[in-house]
């Protein structure tokens, strides 16, 4: 049975075959010679190349890997035209052909010159640090040059070659070299003009400041801002959510917060916030934070680059994770590298001690989960016609831990049982990484979505099923535009990271409050725009998981942080057991399951579960949920945001005490001794880059 990707691969193969065929036909037209065939094959080949660059960049990359990049292809195309001109009667090789060859050679020399200038300009505009929410007017940054000239060499060559190829083909058709001269003159003008225009970015008025000046500017800003607590984050392209969940908490802390990133691409993946954001890719530059007022860094995730910031002794580090669950990944031995490990409640503290991975119990601090404030509490049984059930399974994970996700073995059965109940409205919110490791999970996820689509089609045909009027959709559109205007930055197509840094300066006063209000208005408009009877597949960042929590009467999930977060509402929930454990072992091994209904792979328990949700007298776990909530998330008083802030202040005091002790020791040293120590610790005095390697952004082999 062909895979789902077979049609796409067939289309790609057909496109490549057609492109190769144009060269064969073009060569045949040149050798015979057959002018119509030469003209048609050349035009078709150039058109196909332009199409590939616009719509099929993956195929362009594949051609580059086999040494058939765009320069080779276009040069071959032009050389074949010249071969055809040699064989066509009526063209004088000495008087007409050779001048065209010479002009074509100059055209390609200008293309390579433009590419060289583009490399120089890109390097010049690559700053050692990037920022957001910081006024950069002192750096006098400038807008980026056209993307066609700096970063799209293939597109540039093809576009500039259009008049060249057209002129040469006109010469082939008319035996008049004038047309070739006109086409080449146009191509030369474009190439020369583009090169000169691009080179103007190296003039003093447009050139970016030197690395040293940028770093001095950063030092000056840090000295004025005096950051006290920060969020440190490094990760891949899909991991930004791990940092984004902490943005509001960070903004609410006492002191001057800051976000420190390591990857350049992450700058635009961090959601809207008023907190200053600094990206410092190189380790040598990262070490400048040692000489600031920054006392505490919070770490929502472990990464290879975490060890680099841990080298700074003046900063205290706390691991705050990006969600807690009973999974083994919630107890990583890396945690013992931090000064403190902040957890939600006693359950996580016990988990670390049971894991026996070297984390001292004295370094574990219970701070609750401050992000859970928007989750509404349980108010009793459903009062409407329908019972809303949220099925939010996790993904398969990187490990082979049994039962990571219920999607593969139980997902379809769970959904089938829920859809069989006419008084259930299902919200299905799969993890965004479902299917990224195990194709079976992706296939099951697709089948579940198809089941929901079919159930909606059947339900829509029932008498009395209506949809909200057009006004609801219009309100959602308006609220979406309003929210996007506040949270999404709009940039020119040609903008680069330096231009975006210039545009994303100091945020407007009160933007954070405006974003919160717009997000709440969007949330209301979203749910109002949907029929109350319609099942929903929820993907993407909106609506947020907590918004789905507030709509649900019941959660069905796996062993994951979703369960821990949902428990703050004290609403009924169920956990699917697709592991090898019996129910008693499953409950004993995973504390979050102790107050849950347990569903087997067949999901035959769903009808009884729904009955208990509708009739709380049949719910045996209500008291257990309240008890487990405190065990997992800690006490309700003082509130979690207060405990989190107190923990940050306490850790900051430890950092200040350590600084004071270090200053006292240094004051007691003889001057000559202190200078000797300073020289020994100065990476530049010993020829080291200070990053454990060559000082590059990718160097991660750094000792702690």
N, C-alpha and C positions, 0 to 999 in steps of 0.2 A: 504494500500500500504506500503510495507516494506521500511524503511528508507535506506539511502545510507550506513549507518554503519552496517546494518544487516549482510551482508556476513562476515565482519570482526568479529562481535560478535559471529557469528556461528563458525568461525574458532577458536576463543579463547576458546569457550565452548568445542569444540571438542578436543582441545589440553589438557585442564584441565581434561576432562573425560578420555582421554587416559592415562594421568599421574596417575590418581587415579586407573584406571584399572590395571596398572602395579603392584601396591601394592597388590591388591586383587589376581592377578595371581601369584605373587611372594610368597604370604602367602600360597596359595593353593599348590604350588610346594614344599614348605618347610614342610607342614603338611602331605602331602600324603605318603611319599615324592616322588616327580617327579623331578629328577635332570635336565633334559632338559628344563622343564618348569621353574624351579627356575633360571637357568642360563639365559634363554632368557628374562624372565620378569625383572630380575635385570639389565641386560645389556640395555634393552630398556628403563627402568625407568631412569637409569643414563644418557643415551644419550638424553632423552627428557629434563631432568633437565639442562644439559649443553646447549641444544638448547634454552631453555627459558631464561637462563641467558645471552646468546649472542644476541638473536633476539627479545625477548618478555619481557623486564624489567617490563612492566606494569602488566603482569600476575604474575611475581615474587613478586611484591609489594602487589598484591591482596592476594596471598597465605600467605604472612607475616601478613596481617591484620586479618586473621582467625587462627592465631597461628600455621601455617604450614610452617614456614620459612625453609631455606635450611638445617639448622642444624638438625631440627626435621625430615625432609624428609630423609636425608642421614643416620642419626642414626637409623631410622626405617628400612631403607633398609639393613643396616649392621646387625641389630638385627634379622631380618627375616632370613638372611643367617646363622647366628649362630644357630637359631632354627632348620633350615634344617640340619646343621651339627650334631646336637644332635640326629636326627631321621634317619640319614643315617648310614647303617651298615658298619662296618670296621674302624670306627674312635673311638679311646679310649678317653672317656670324660676326665678322670683324667690326662692322659699323653699327650694328643694332644689338646683337646678342650679348657680346662681352660687356658693353656698358650696363646692360640690365643685370648681368651677374655681379658686376662690381657694386652697383647700387644695392642689390639684395644682400651682399656681404656686409655693407655698411649698416643696413637695417638690423641684421642680427647682432652686429657689434654693439649697436645702440641698445638693443634688448638686454644684452648681458651687462652693459654699463648701468642701465636702469636697475637691474637686479642687484648689482653691487651697491649702488646708492641706497636701495631699499634696505639691504642688510645693515648698512651703517646707520640709517635713520631709525630702524627698529631697535637696534642696540642702544642708541642714544636715548630713545624714549622708554627704555626699560629701567625704571627707577629701582633703587635698592629696597624701598618700602612703598606700600600703598596704604591709603587711608580712606575712611568714610566718616562723615559727621564731624569733620575737622576743617577749619578754615585754611585753605591752601593758597590764599592770595599772595602770601609772602614768597612763594616759589615761582610765581609768574609762569604758570603752566600754560600751554597752548593747545588748541584743537589739533586733532590728528590729521595727517595727510590722507588723500583718498585711498580707500582700501584697495582699489584696483592697482594702484602703483606700489603699495607696500607689501601686501599680503596675498595677492592673487596673480602671481606671475603667469600662470597658465591662461587665465582669462585675459590678461593683458596682451599676451602674445597673440592669442586667437583674434581678439577684437582688432588689434593693430594690423594683423595680417589680412583682414578682409579686403581693404582697398588694394593691398599688394597683390593678392591672389586674383582679385577681380581684374586688375589692370593687365596682369600677365595672361590671363585667359582671354581677355579682349584682344590682346596682341595675337594670340594663337588663332583666334577666330577671324581676324581681319588682316593678318600679316602686316600690321602697322605697329611699329615699336612705340609710337607716341602714347598709345593707351597704357602700355607697360610703364613708361616713364611717368605718366600722370599718377598711376596707382602707387608706384614706388615713392614718388615725391610726397604723396599723402601719408603713406606709412612712415616715411622718414620724419615728416613733420610731427606726427603723433608721438613717435618714439623719442625724438629729440625734445619736444615740448614737455612730455611727461617726465623725462630725466631731469631737465632743468627745473621744472616745477617742484619735483620731489627734493632736489638738492637744496632748494630754498629753505627747507626745514633745518638745514645745518647752519644757517645764518644766525648771528647773535640774537636777533629779535624773536626767533622761533625755537631756538635750541633749548633743550631742557637743562636744568642746573646739573652740575656734576654730582656724582654720588656723595662726595664729601660734603657738599653744601646741603644736599637733601638730608643727610644724617645729622648734620649740625642743626638744621631746622627742626628735625624730629626731637633732638635732645632739648632744644629750647622750648618746644611745645610741651614736652613731658615735664619740664621744670616748672612751667606756668600752670599746667593743669593739675599736677601733683596727684596722679592716680594712686588709689589705695587698695583696690580689689579688682581682680580681672578674671575673665573667662579665657582659658587657653584651649585652642582647638586645632587639631590637625586630622584630616581624614580624606576619604575618596569622594567622588562626585555625587554619590547617593547618600552620604552620611550627614549632610548638613542638618537634618532634622534633630540629630543628637545635640547640637548646639542651640538650635532655634527654640527648643522647648524650655530653655533656661533664660531666654532674653528678658522676659518680664520680671522674673525673679531677680536677675542681676540689676536691672534698672531700679528696683525698689530698695536696694541695699543702702545703708548709710555710707557716706564717703563718696569718692569719685570713681565710678566703675569704668572699666575699659575691656575691650575684646581684643585678644591677641590671636591672629591666625598665622598659618605657615604657608598655605598654598594660595597662589594668586587667583585661581579660578573660584575659590571659596568666597571672595569678596562680594560677588553678586548672588551667591546662594544663601547668605545670611539674610533673614527676613527684616522687614522694616523695624528699626529701633533708633532711639535717640542716643544710645550709648556710643561713644567714639570707638571706631574699629581701626586696628592697625595690623597690616600684614607684613611680617618680617621673614622673608624666605630663607636668608642665609643665617647660619648659626653664629658667625662672627658678629653680625649686626644684632642678633638677638641678645647677645651678652651685654649690650648697652643698658638693658633693663635693670642690671645689677646696681646701677648708679642712680636709680630713680627712687621715688617714695613708695613704689609698689610693694605691698606687704604680703598679699595673699593672691594666689592663683587657683581657680577652681577648674577641675578637669572633668568634663562629662564623658570622656572616652579615653581609652589607651591607644597609643599609636607609636610607631617607631621613633617619631620625633619628640615624643614626650620626654624621653631621657635627656634630650638636649637642654630643655628648660630647667630640668631638675638639678642641673649643675650649678645654678645660681643659689648660693647659700643664704642670701639675704631675704629670699622670698619663701614663704611657707606655702605648701601645696596640699590641697584637699581633693580627693577623688569623690565626685558627686554622682557619677554614672548617668545613664540616660534612660533610666527605668529599672525597676526591680522586679525580679521574679524568682521562682525556685530553680531556675535553670543553672547549670554549672557555670555558664558564662557570667553570672552575677557574682561569682567568687573567683576572680582571677588572681593568681599569685602576684601579678604585677602590682596589685594594690598595696603591697608592703613597701613599695618604693616611695609612697606619699607620706607626708607628715601625719595626715589624718584621713580617715575614710568616713564620709558622711552617708548615713543610711536613713531610711524612713522611720523604722521602729525596731522594737526588740527582736522581731523575726529575723531581720537581716543581720543583726548583731550575733544571734545564735548561729545563723548560717555560716558566718565567717569562722566562728570558733569550731563548728563541726567540720568544716572543710579542712582545718588544720594546715593552712597555707602560709603561716608565718605572720599574720596580721595580729598585732598586740591588741587585746580587748580595750586597753586604755586609750588607744588611738581611734577607736570607733565612736562616732558622735551621732546621736539620733536627732534628726532635724525635721522629720516629717516629709511631706511632699507639697511644697508651697504652690505648685502649679495646679493643684486639684481644687482650688477655691471656686472655679466656675461650675463645678459639678453639683447639680441640684440634689437634695436629699430625698429619700423615699417618703412618699405621701400616702401609701396604701395601694390597694388593688386598682387595676385599670377601671376607669369610669366610663369610657366610651364604648363604641360598638366593637372596636378592634383591639387586640393585644399586640403591641409592637415589640418585636423580637429582633435584637441586634446579634447577628452572627459575625464575629470578628476574629477569625482564626489567624494565628501567626504563620510565619513562613517556615520553610524546612530547615533553615540554619546551615552553618558550615560544618557541623559535627554530625556524627551518626547516632546521636542520643535518641533513644526510642521515643516515639510519640511527640516529636517536636511540633508537628502540625497535624491537625485532623483533616485537612483538605483531601489528602490522598485516600485514606481508608474510610473516613466517616463523613466527609463533607457533603457528598451527594445524598447520603441517607438522611442526614440531619435536615438538609434543605427540603428533601422530598416529604418528610414527616411534617415540617412546618407548613409547606404549601398545601398539604392535604387538609389542613384546618381552615375552614372558610372565615374564621374570625381572627386570623393572624395576618398582620402586616409585617413583612420581613425587610429588614435593612441588612444588606450584605456588604461588609467592608473588609475585603481581604488585605493582607499586608502587602505593601507596594513591591516587595522583593519576592513575592510568591512565584515559584517556577524558575527563579534565577539559578538555582543549583540543581534541582531535580525536575526534569521535564514532566514527570508524572503529576507533580503539583500544578504546573502550568496548564496541563491538559484537563485536570479535574476542575480547576478554577474556571476554565472556558466552558465546560459542560454545565457547571453550576449557574453561570450567567445565562446560558441558553435556557435552562430550566425556568429561571426567573422571568425571562422575556416571554416564554410561552405561557406561564401562569398569568402574567399581566394581560396578554392577549385574550385569554379566556375570561378573566375577571372583567375586562373592559366591555365585553359583550353582554354582561349581565344587566338586567333592567335596573334603571335608576343610577347607574354609574356616570357621574359627571366630572368634568375637569374645571379647574379655576378659569375665570374669564381672562381675556387678553390683558386686562389691567394688571393682573398678578405677574404675568411674564414681563410686562413693561417695567413694573416696579423693581423686579429682580435685575433687569438689564441696567436700570438707572443706578441701583445700589452697587452693582458690580463695577460700573464705570467709576463711581465715587470711591470705592475701596481701592481699585487698581490705581487711581490717580494718587492715592496717598501711600501705597505700599510698593508700587512698581516704578522703577526708574525708566524713563524713555530716553534712548540714546540714538544718535545717528548710526546708520549702517556702518559708516567708516570709523566710528569712534574706537579708540583703543583704551587700555587700562589707565593711561595717564590722563586722557580726556575725561574719563568717567570719574577719576579721582578729583579732577578740577570741578566737575559739575556737582559731585556729591559732597559738598562742603557742609558747613554748619547747618543743622536742620532748623526749620521754622519753629518758633515758640509754640508750644502746645500741640505739636504734631502727634505725640504719643496718645494723648487723650482723644484727639480726632480720629486716630486709627481705631482705637477701642470702640468708639461710638459707631463708626462706619462698619466695623466687623459685626457688631451686635445687630445693626439694622440689616446688613446683608443676610445674616443668619435667619432672622425673622422672615425676610422676603423669600429666601430660598425654600423654606418649608411651606410657606403659604402658597407658593407657585406650584406645588405638587398635589395631586389628588390624595386625600387621606387614605384611600383604599389601595393605592398602588404600591407594590413592592419596589424597593430601590436598591440599585447597585451603586455604592458610594466609593469612588476612587478619587485620587488627587488630594491636594491639600485642603480643599473646601468641599463640604463642611468638615470641620475638625472632628476628631474622634470624640472629644468631650461633648460636642453638640449632639452627636448620635447618642451618647450616654443619656443625655437629658430627654431625648425622645423615646427611649426604650423603657419597656416595663420589665424586660428580661434580657440578660446577656448570655450568649453561648460562646465560649472561647476555648483556648488551650492554656497550658501552663505558660503564662507570659505576664509581662508587666501590665497588660490590658486588664487582667483580672484584679491585680492589686489596686490599680487606679479606680476601677469601677466600684470596688468595695467601699470606697468613701461615701457612696450614696446609700449603702446598706440595702439596695434593691436585690431581689433574687438573681442568682446566676448559676450557670452550669458549666462544667469543664468536661471536655471530651477526653476519654481515656483510650488512646490508641497505642499505648505502650504494652510491654509484655507483663506488666504488673497486674495482679488482681486488685479489686477495688480497695480492700483494706490496706494493702501495701502502697497503693497509689495515694490514698489519703494520708498515710503515715509519712510517706516520703516527700510530699509536697504540701507545706502548710497552707497555701492559698486554696487548697481543695477542701479543707476541713469543714467549711460552711457552705459547700456547693453540692448541687446535684451532680452526679457522675453519669455521663452518657457513654455507653459502649459504642463500638464501631457501627452496630446496626441501628442505633438511635431509637430503639423501641420504647425508651423511657420518655420520649418527648410528650406524648399525650398526657401522661400523669403529671409531668412537670408543668405543662400549660394549665392544667386544672388547679394545681396548687398556687400558681401565680394569680389566677382569677379569684381564688378563695383562700385568703391568708390563713384561715383556720387549719388548712391542710399543709401549711408550710412549716416543716420541723426545724428549719435552720435560721429563723429570724433572730433569736437570741445569740446563736453562734456567730452570725455575721457581725453583730455589734461588738462582740468580744474579739473576734478575729481582726476587725478593723483596727482596734487599738493595738493589737499585737503586731500588725503589719505596718501601720502608719503612725503609731504613737498616739499620745493623748490629744484631745481636741483643744485643751487649754494648757499652756498658752498656744495660740494658733501657730501653725507651721511657719508662716512667713516671719513671725517674731523669733521663733527658735532658730531659723536659718540665719537671720541677721545677727542674732546674738553669737552664734557659732563663728560667723565671719569676723565679728569684732574681737572675739576671744583669741582667734588664731592670729589676727593682726597684732594683738598685744604681745603674743609670743614672738612674732617676727621683730617687733620693736625692741623687746628685751634682748633678743639675740644680737641685734645691731649694737645695742648699748654695751653688751659684754665684749663684742668684737672691737668696738672703739676704745674701750678701757684697756684691753690687752695691747692694742696698737700704741696707745699713749705710753705704756710702760716700757716699750721696746726702745733700745738706743736708736738714734736717727740712722746711723750707717746700716744697722741690722734691718730696719724697716725698709730702707731703700733697696737693700739687697733682695729682700723678700719680694718687693714690688717688681724688681727686674726679673726675678725668677718666674713670677706668675704672669708677666706680660707676654702674651703670645707673639707679639710682633718683634720683641727683643730677641726671641729665639728662632725667628724665621717661621713660626707656625702660623697658620691661618686662624687658629683658635676654634676650629670646628671639628677637630679630630680627623681631618682629611684635607681636601684641597680648597675648602671654603665655599664650595659650590652649594647650590640650593638643594641638591639631591643627596648630599652627604648625610648619612644617618648613623654611621658607625661611631657612636660617641659613648664614652663611658660615663657613668653617673658618679 
